[in-house]
Amino acid sequence: MKLIVDVYQKYWSFLPLYKSNFCVILISKILGTITSVLIPYFASGIVKYLTIGNYQEALWWIFYFFLASTFKVIFYYFNYYGAARDSQYCYTKLKEKCFHKLASYDLEFSKKKDIDEILQTTSSDIWGITALNDNLSDVIITFLKIIIVVFLISYTSIVVGGIVLIICILYILFTMFFNKKIVYYLHKQRKYQDKIAGIFIEEMNSMEEMKVYHMEEKYYDYFRQTNRLFSDNYRKKRRFADLQSNFLQLLLELGEISIYLVTLYLLWKGNYTVDKIVLVIGYFSLLMTDLKYMLETCVKNMVNKKISIDRLYDLFHYTPKTIDMDGVLSVDNIKGLLEFHHVFTSYGSTKVLKDVSFVIRPRELTAIVGRSGSGKSTILNHILRLYVPDSGVITIDGQDIFQYQDSVYKTNVSVVTQKSFLFQMSIRDNLSLVDSNFSRQQEVCKELGIHDEILSLSKGYHTILEENASNISTRLKQLLSIARSILTNSEILLFDEITSSLDSDTTKQVIKIFKKLAKTHTVILITHKKEVMDSVDHLIIISKGKKVADGSLEDLKDNFYYKDLKNSKSLDDSDGYFS
């Protein structure tokens, strides 16, 4: 009971009960229950009057039986209609809430939550809990119905009523015992199910490395171990589920046999009549059907969905770090002078940036370089106002970046990342997300040299992009991301490793684009490609969270860190000076 109360407290905390829908469900269920209780009563009346030869009265009771059956169907139709409306409402609202919540979370959220768990939570978990309100109405009405039916049976015979009551109590106790075991192993099963989904995602994302380094066998061992743990818990859950189904069915059959024996004995003694036996058997059959549905469907669903409710509750109640984005500066004539003043940042107990200071001027092509883990991405996230430094100040045009109004800042600072994301919509619609002016879109694409390539596609700018934009080249995908960034009319353009997956010829083309953009913008590159590094006006070298070099290529030609960087085979390693 405590578990069920906890489920509904959490459920209604993130999705309040839609009262009008619930009223339709509850009222139609009550009316349907009343008619279903009357049906055995009318059936016994038919038997009673047939046995005494009063056929005219029996016909009236057949008519009453017909009316009760008809109205039962009508009332339950409205019940199903109300339940369907409520499920649709819950599903739609939860999906909307997921979308808005995920959009509002910080970068720490993606570090704490696995993508596979989020996918499960926002899809199957939501779909699985949409019937909870209907289940609650079923439990409430069925419980009251059981009390009424037990009372009516007891009215015919205290002994028979006592037997029925004992059977109901045993059925409830054993069901709750089995449900507890089932939920325990289901929880563990879902845990490993999520891990397996994560393994498949990792396998897809690391396909190249898997083949190059022949990791299939060793990774398969990891998969097999996880799959074995999933199978073990599934088997234990299934064992208790099968025991529950068969044992409870045996209990019902033994109960029915007991009622037959007792009622036949009472009939033999002359204390019972045939019509009462029909009434009791009808009520007992109705009672057991409802009890079985309440416990094995409704209550079981409530208990089983605790895992889904807990995951959605955690998702909706995650508290992102509070960053005040809405400053007082509404001025929209940003020039693009970016400065870091003695910036310190840490993640937990790890210091990531240590006293970093530099100046990036407009109309210059600037690159921030360093090995993996050096702090480059943290600097980028600071510029995007995704993190607040522990100490120090970051300014644009001499003003603290957090003093700008959010709308002003977002229209003046944009980013293109290595994993450029294009939505599954047309090329034009993707560009329209930032600027719906089609002529302007074409103009920018011509500047980037991709206009003709887009027109060569089957539907030109109206070509629908597939998942991950897999139906266009990596080059076109990156250049479309750059086009989208230019269309924002931002003064400060950030490019994070966007040339990492491009070939040499495309990289040279992109460098020309950067140089052209730098004539009118502040352009900042995060890169590990030497050919990009050799093309910039201003170079900032980061190592172990510190700025170790800063200046033009001419200024840095004799710098120890610059020469070490130039002579390195790869900047992907985290050893040496650039860790």
C-alpha positions in Angstrom: 0.0 0.0 0.0 2.8 2.4 0.9 4.5 1.7 -2.4 1.3 2.5 -4.3 0.7 5.7 -2.4 4.3 6.7 -3.2 3.7 6.0 -6.9 0.7 8.3 -7.1 2.2 11.1 -5.0 5.2 11.2 -7.4 3.0 10.8 -10.5 0.6 13.7 -9.6 3.6 15.8 -8.5 4.7 16.1 -12.1 1.3 15.5 -13.8 -1.7 16.8 -11.8 -4.9 14.8 -12.1 -7.2 16.0 -15.0 -10.4 16.0 -12.9 -12.9 16.1 -15.8 -11.4 13.0 -17.4 -11.2 11.2 -14.1 -14.8 12.1 -13.3 -16.0 10.5 -16.6 -13.9 7.4 -15.8 -15.2 7.2 -12.2 -18.9 7.8 -12.9 -19.1 5.5 -15.8 -17.3 2.8 -13.8 -19.7 3.2 -10.9 -22.8 2.9 -13.2 -21.2 -0.1 -15.0 -20.5 -1.8 -11.6 -24.1 -1.3 -10.4 -25.4 -3.0 -13.6 -22.9 -5.8 -13.4 -24.0 -6.5 -9.8 -27.6 -6.6 -10.9 -27.0 -9.2 -13.6 -26.5 -12.2 -11.3 -29.5 -11.1 -9.2 -31.7 -11.0 -12.3 -30.3 -14.4 -13.4 -31.3 -15.9 -10.1 -34.7 -14.4 -10.4 -35.2 -16.1 -13.8 -34.2 -19.5 -12.3 -36.5 -18.9 -9.3 -39.6 -18.2 -11.3 -38.9 -20.9 -13.9 -38.6 -23.5 -11.1 -42.0 -22.6 -9.7 -43.6 -22.4 -13.1 -44.3 -18.6 -13.1 -43.3 -18.1 -16.8 -44.8 -14.6 -17.1 -42.8 -13.3 -14.2 -39.7 -15.1 -15.6 -40.1 -13.2 -18.9 -40.1 -9.9 -17.0 -36.9 -10.9 -15.2 -35.4 -11.9 -18.6 -36.2 -8.4 -19.7 -34.6 -6.9 -16.6 -31.6 -9.1 -17.3 -31.4 -7.7 -20.9 -31.6 -4.1 -19.7 -28.9 -4.5 -17.2 -26.6 -6.2 -19.7 -27.3 -3.5 -22.3 -26.7 -0.6 -19.9 -23.5 -2.3 -18.7 -22.1 -2.3 -22.2 -23.1 1.4 -22.7 -21.6 2.5 -19.3 -18.3 0.6 -20.0 -18.1 2.2 -23.4 -18.0 5.6 -21.8 -15.5 4.3 -19.3 -13.2 3.2 -22.1 -13.7 6.5 -23.9 -12.8 8.4 -20.8 -9.8 6.2 -20.1 -8.6 6.7 -23.7 -8.9 10.5 -23.4 -7.1 10.5 -20.2 -4.2 8.3 -21.5 -3.9 10.6 -24.6 -3.8 13.7 -22.3 -1.2 12.1 -20.0 1.0 10.9 -22.9 0.9 14.3 -24.7 1.5 16.4 -21.6 4.4 14.2 -20.4 6.1 14.3 -23.8 5.7 18.1 -23.8 7.1 18.3 -20.2 10.1 16.1 -21.2 10.9 18.3 -24.1 10.8 21.6 -22.1 12.7 20.0 -19.1 15.5 18.6 -21.2 15.9 21.9 -23.0 16.3 23.7 -19.6 18.9 21.4 -18.1 22.6 22.2 -17.9 25.6 20.2 -19.2 26.0 18.4 -15.8 22.7 16.6 -16.5 24.2 14.8 -19.6 27.2 13.7 -17.5 25.0 12.3 -14.7 22.4 10.6 -16.9 23.0 7.9 -19.6 21.5 8.6 -23.0 20.0 5.1 -23.1 18.2 5.6 -19.8 16.8 9.0 -21.0 15.6 7.4 -24.2 13.8 4.6 -22.3 12.4 7.2 -19.8 11.0 9.5 -22.5 9.5 6.7 -24.6 8.5 3.4 -23.1 8.3 4.7 -19.5 5.8 7.4 -20.5 3.7 5.1 -22.5 3.6 2.6 -19.7 2.2 4.9 -17.0 -0.6 6.6 -19.0 -3.2 4.1 -17.7 -2.5 4.8 -14.0 -5.5 7.0 -13.4 -7.8 4.5 -15.0 -6.1 1.7 -12.8 -6.8 3.8 -9.7 -10.5 4.2 -10.5 -10.7 0.4 -11.2 -9.1 -0.4 -7.8 -11.4 2.0 -5.9 -14.6 0.8 -7.5 -13.6 -2.9 -7.6 -12.7 -2.8 -3.8 -16.1 -1.3 -3.0 -17.8 -3.8 -5.3 -16.1 -6.7 -3.5 -17.4 -5.4 -0.1 -20.9 -5.1 -1.5 -20.8 -8.6 -3.2 -19.4 -10.3 0.0 -22.2 -8.6 2.0 -24.9 -9.8 -0.5 -23.5 -13.4 -0.4 -23.4 -13.3 3.4 -27.0 -12.2 3.4 -27.9 -15.5 1.8 -25.7 -17.5 4.2 -23.1 -16.3 6.8 -21.1 -19.5 6.3 -20.9 -19.0 2.5 -20.1 -15.3 3.0 -17.3 -16.2 5.4 -15.7 -18.7 2.9 -15.8 -16.1 0.2 -14.2 -13.5 2.5 -11.4 -15.9 3.5 -10.7 -16.7 -0.2 -10.6 -12.9 -1.0 -8.2 -12.2 1.9 -5.9 -15.1 0.9 -5.9 -14.0 -2.7 -5.0 -10.5 -1.8 -2.1 -11.5 0.6 -0.6 -14.0 -1.9 -0.9 -11.5 -4.8 0.9 -8.8 -2.8 3.7 -11.2 -1.8 4.3 -12.3 -5.4 4.1 -8.7 -6.7 6.8 -7.6 -4.3 9.1 -10.3 -5.6 8.2 -9.6 -9.2 8.9 -5.8 -8.8 12.3 -6.5 -7.1 13.6 -8.6 -10.0 11.9 -6.3 -12.6 13.8 -3.4 -11.3 17.1 -5.2 -11.7 16.0 -6.5 -15.1 15.3 -2.9 -16.3 18.7 -1.8 -15.0 20.5 -4.3 -17.2 18.1 -3.7 -20.0 19.2 -0.1 -20.0 22.8 -1.2 -20.0 22.3 -3.4 -23.0 20.7 -0.5 -24.9 23.7 1.6 -24.0 26.1 -1.1 -25.2 24.3 -1.1 -28.6 24.6 2.7 -28.8 28.3 2.5 -28.0 28.8 -0.2 -30.6 27.2 1.9 -33.2 29.2 5.0 -32.2 32.5 3.2 -32.1 32.1 1.0 -35.2 35.3 2.2 -36.8 37.4 1.7 -33.6 35.9 -1.7 -33.1 37.0 -2.9 -36.5 40.4 -1.2 -36.5 41.5 -2.5 -33.1 39.6 -5.8 -33.3 37.7 -5.2 -30.1 34.6 -7.2 -31.1 35.4 -10.3 -29.0 36.4 -8.5 -25.9 33.5 -6.2 -26.1 31.2 -9.1 -26.8 32.4 -10.7 -23.5 31.3 -7.5 -21.7 27.9 -7.6 -23.5 27.5 -11.3 -22.7 28.1 -10.7 -19.0 25.5 -7.9 -18.9 23.1 -10.0 -21.0 23.5 -12.9 -18.6 22.7 -10.7 -15.6 19.6 -9.5 -17.5 18.6 -13.0 -18.3 19.1 -14.2 -14.7 16.8 -11.5 -13.3 14.3 -12.0 -16.1 14.1 -15.7 -15.3 13.6 -15.0 -11.5 10.9 -12.4 -12.3 9.2 -14.8 -14.7 9.3 -17.7 -12.2 7.4 -15.6 -9.6 5.0 -14.4 -12.2 4.2 -17.9 -13.3 3.9 -19.1 -9.7 1.5 -16.2 -9.0 -0.7 -17.0 -12.0 -0.9 -20.8 -11.4 -1.1 -20.7 -7.6 -3.8 -18.0 -7.5 -5.8 -19.9 -10.1 -5.6 -23.0 -8.0 -6.8 -21.0 -5.0 -9.8 -19.7 -6.9 -10.7 -23.2 -8.1 -10.5 -24.6 -4.6 -12.6 -21.8 -3.4 -15.3 -22.4 -6.0 -15.3 -26.1 -5.1 -15.7 -25.2 -1.4 -18.7 -23.0 -2.2 -20.3 -25.7 -4.3 -19.9 -28.3 -1.5 -21.3 -25.9 1.2 -24.3 -24.7 -0.9 -25.1 -28.3 -1.9 -25.0 -29.3 1.8 -27.3 -26.4 2.7 -29.6 -27.3 -0.2 -29.7 -30.9 1.1 -30.6 -29.7 4.6 -33.4 -27.5 3.1 -31.8 -24.2 4.2 -31.0 -23.1 0.6 -32.7 -22.9 -2.8 -31.5 -23.4 -6.3 -31.9 -19.7 -7.2 -29.7 -18.8 -4.3 -27.0 -21.2 -5.5 -27.2 -19.5 -9.0 -27.0 -16.1 -7.3 -24.0 -17.1 -5.1 -22.1 -18.8 -8.0 -22.8 -15.8 -10.2 -21.6 -13.3 -7.6 -18.5 -15.5 -6.8 -17.6 -15.7 -10.5 -18.0 -11.9 -10.8 -16.1 -11.3 -7.6 -13.1 -13.5 -8.6 -13.0 -11.9 -12.1 -12.9 -8.4 -10.6 -10.5 -9.4 -7.9 -8.2 -11.0 -10.4 -8.3 -7.9 -12.7 -7.8 -5.5 -9.8 -4.8 -7.3 -8.3 -3.1 -9.0 -11.3 -3.7 -6.1 -13.8 -4.4 -2.8 -12.0 -2.3 -3.2 -8.8 0.4 -5.1 -10.6 0.6 -2.3 -13.2 0.8 0.3 -10.3 3.6 -1.6 -8.6 5.5 -2.4 -11.8 5.4 1.2 -13.0 7.2 2.4 -9.8 10.4 2.1 -11.7 9.1 4.3 -14.6 7.6 6.8 -12.1 10.9 7.0 -10.2 12.9 7.6 -13.4 10.5 10.3 -14.6 10.4 11.9 -11.1 14.2 12.1 -11.1 14.1 13.5 -14.7 11.6 16.2 -13.8 13.0 17.1 -10.4 16.6 17.4 -11.5 17.9 20.8 -10.3 20.3 22.4 -12.8 22.9 24.9 -11.5 21.3 28.3 -11.4 22.9 30.7 -13.8 21.3 34.2 -14.0 21.2 34.7 -17.8 19.0 37.7 -17.9 21.2 40.7 -17.2 20.3 44.4 -17.6 22.3 45.2 -20.7 19.9 45.4 -23.7 22.4 47.1 -26.0 22.7 45.2 -29.3 25.7 46.8 -30.9 28.3 44.3 -29.7 31.7 44.7 -31.4 33.1 41.4 -30.3 36.1 42.2 -28.0 36.3 39.1 -25.7 38.5 39.0 -22.6 39.2 36.5 -19.9 40.4 38.0 -16.6 42.1 35.6 -14.1 39.5 32.9 -14.6 39.5 29.8 -12.3 37.1 26.9 -12.7 36.7 23.5 -11.1 34.5 20.4 -11.6 34.0 19.1 -8.1 37.5 18.9 -6.6 39.3 19.0 -9.9 40.7 22.4 -11.0 40.1 22.7 -14.8 41.1 26.3 -15.5 43.8 28.0 -13.5 44.2 31.8 -13.7 43.4 32.0 -17.4 43.6 35.5 -19.0 43.7 36.5 -22.6 42.2 39.0 -25.1 40.5 38.0 -28.4 39.9 41.0 -30.7 37.3 41.4 -33.4 38.4 41.1 -37.1 41.0 38.4 -36.1 41.0 34.7 -36.7 41.8 33.2 -33.4 42.5 29.5 -32.5 42.6 28.0 -29.0 44.7 24.8 -29.1 45.9 22.2 -26.7 45.8 18.5 -26.2 42.7 16.5 -25.1 41.6 17.5 -21.6 43.6 20.7 -21.6 40.6 22.9 -20.9 39.7 24.1 -24.4 36.1 22.9 -24.2 35.7 24.5 -20.8 36.7 27.9 -22.2 34.2 27.4 -25.0 31.4 26.6 -22.5 32.3 29.7 -20.5 31.9 31.9 -23.6 28.5 30.3 -24.2 27.6 31.0 -20.6 27.0 27.3 -19.9 29.3 27.5 -16.8 30.0 30.2 -14.3 33.7 30.5 -13.3 34.6 30.0 -9.6 36.4 33.3 -9.8 37.5 35.9 -12.4 35.5 37.7 -15.0 34.8 37.1 -18.7 33.8 40.3 -20.6 32.6 41.2 -24.1 33.3 44.8 -25.0 34.3 45.5 -21.4 31.0 44.2 -19.9 30.6 41.0 -17.8 29.0 38.5 -20.1 26.3 37.8 -17.5 25.3 41.4 -17.6 23.8 41.0 -21.1 20.2 40.1 -21.5 19.7 36.6 -22.6 18.0 37.5 -25.9 20.9 39.9 -26.8 23.6 37.4 -25.9 22.1 34.6 -27.9 21.8 36.7 -31.0 25.4 37.8 -30.8 27.2 34.6 -29.9 26.7 31.3 -31.8 28.6 28.0 -32.1 29.1 25.2 -34.5 30.4 22.0 -32.9 32.2 18.9 -34.2 29.0 16.9 -34.1 27.0 19.4 -36.0 23.3 18.5 -35.6 20.8 18.9 -38.4 17.2 18.1 -37.8 15.1 15.6 -39.7 13.5 18.2 -41.8 14.3 19.9 -45.1 17.5 21.9 -45.6 15.4 25.1 -45.9 13.6 24.3 -42.7 16.8 23.7 -40.9 18.1 27.1 -42.0 14.8 28.7 -41.2 15.2 27.8 -37.6 17.5 30.9 -37.4 16.4 33.0 -40.4 13.3 32.2 -42.5 14.3 34.6 -45.3 14.9 32.2 -48.2 16.8 34.8 -50.3 19.2 35.3 -47.4 19.6 31.6 -47.0 20.6 31.2 -50.7 22.9 34.2 -50.4 24.8 32.6 -47.5 25.0 29.2 -49.2 26.4 30.8 -52.3 29.1 32.5 -50.2 30.0 29.1 -48.8 30.0 27.5 -52.2 27.3 25.0 -51.5 24.3 26.5 -53.3 24.8 24.5 -56.5 25.5 21.3 -54.6 22.2 21.8 -52.7 20.3 22.4 -56.0 21.8 19.2 -57.4 20.0 17.2 -54.7 16.7 15.5 -55.6 14.5 18.3 -54.1 17.1 21.0 -53.7 16.5 23.1 -50.6 13.4 21.1 -49.9 15.4 17.8 -49.6 14.4 16.1 -46.3 17.5 15.2 -44.2 17.5 11.7 -42.8 18.7 10.8 -39.3 22.1 12.3 -38.6 21.9 13.9 -42.1 23.1 10.5 -43.5 21.8 11.3 -47.0 24.3 14.2 -47.5 28.1 14.3 -47.3 30.0 15.2 -44.1 31.4 18.2 -45.9 27.9 19.5 -46.8 26.6 18.8 -43.3 29.4 20.9 -41.7 29.0 23.7 -44.2 25.3 23.8 -43.6 26.0 24.1 -39.9 28.3 27.1 -40.7 25.6 28.6 -42.9 23.1 28.3 -40.0 25.6 30.0 -37.7 26.2 32.9 -40.2 22.4 33.4 -40.6 22.2 34.2 -36.9 24.0 37.5 -37.6 26.1 36.9 -34.5 29.2 39.0 -34.0 31.1 36.2 -32.2 31.3 32.9 -34.1 32.7 29.8 -32.3 33.7 26.7 -34.1 34.6 23.6 -32.1 36.7 21.1 -33.9 34.5 21.2 -37.0 37.3 20.3 -39.4 38.3 17.2 -37.5 36.3 14.8 -39.8 37.0 16.7 -43.0 39.5 15.8 -45.7 42.4 18.1 -46.6 40.7 19.8 -49.6 37.5 20.6 -47.6 39.5 21.8 -44.7 41.3 24.3 -46.9 38.0 25.5 -48.2 36.7 25.9 -44.7 39.8 27.8 -43.7 39.1 30.3 -46.5 35.6 30.7 -45.2 37.0 31.4 -41.7 39.3 34.0 -43.0 36.5 35.7 -44.9 34.2 35.6 -41.8 37.0 37.0 -39.7 37.0 40.2 -41.7 33.6 41.1 -40.3 33.3 39.0 -37.1 35.2 37.7 -34.1 35.9 34.1 -35.1 37.3 31.7 -32.5 38.3 28.1 -33.5 38.9 25.2 -31.1 41.1 22.9 -33.1 43.8 20.3 -33.0 44.6 20.4 -36.8 48.0 21.9 -37.5 47.0 23.1 -40.9 44.2 25.2 -39.3 46.5 26.4 -36.6 49.0 27.6 -39.2 46.3 29.7 -40.9 45.1 31.9 -37.9 46.1 35.4 -36.9 46.1 34.8 -33.2 47.0 31.6 -31.3 46.2 30.7 -27.7 47.8 27.6 -26.3 46.3 25.9 -23.3 48.0 23.2 -21.2 46.7 21.5 -18.0 44.2 24.3 -17.5 46.7 27.1 -17.9 47.4 29.5 -20.8 51.0 28.8 -21.7 51.3 30.8 -24.9 49.5 33.7 -26.6 50.2 35.7 -29.7 50.6 35.7 -33.5 52.4 32.9 -35.3 55.3 35.2 -35.8 55.4 36.0 -32.1 55.3 32.4 -31.1 57.7 30.9 -33.7 60.5 30.4 -31.1 58.1 29.6 -28.2 58.9 26.3 -26.6 55.2 25.2 -26.3 54.4 26.2 -29.9 57.4 24.3 -31.2 56.5 21.2 -29.1 53.0 21.5 -30.5 54.2 21.8 -34.1 56.5 18.8 -33.7 53.8 16.6 -32.1 52.5 13.7 -34.1 49.0 14.1 -32.6 47.2 16.4 -30.2 44.7 13.8 -29.2 47.0 12.4 -26.5 46.7 13.8 -23.0 50.3 13.4 -22.0 53.2 15.8 -22.3 52.7 19.5 -21.8 49.2 19.6 -23.3 47.3 17.3 -20.9 
